[in-house]
Amino acid sequence: MDSSIIQLLGTIVTAVASVAAAYLAVRKSNQEQEIRNAQREQRQSDRLDNIDEKITTLEHKVDIHNGYAEKFGDIANSMTAMAKDIEYLKKRP
């Protein structure tokens, strides 16, 4: 074979190898990026789950607190009624 043909074949093989290496490098980079994205999404999902859990806990505590507020309102009404009863009893001869 002519030396120029051998050089041309060598150049073609080198080019093909370079393209294959670049393809593999890009593919590996994409896979690593997908893994990082999946990890980030999992952390975000975990944080959202934690926030949802805290909101549920706070809603429960607010419901309990509101129950006490209603009880205090009932107590205030009862005290007003008792005060009126005492006042009525004092006026009786």
Buried (B, 14 or more C-beta within 10 A) or exposed (E): EEEEEEEEEEEEEEEEEEEEEEEEEEEEEEEEEEEEEEEEEEEEEEEEEEEEEEEEEEEEEEEEEEEEEEEEEEEEEEEEEEEEEEEEEEEEE
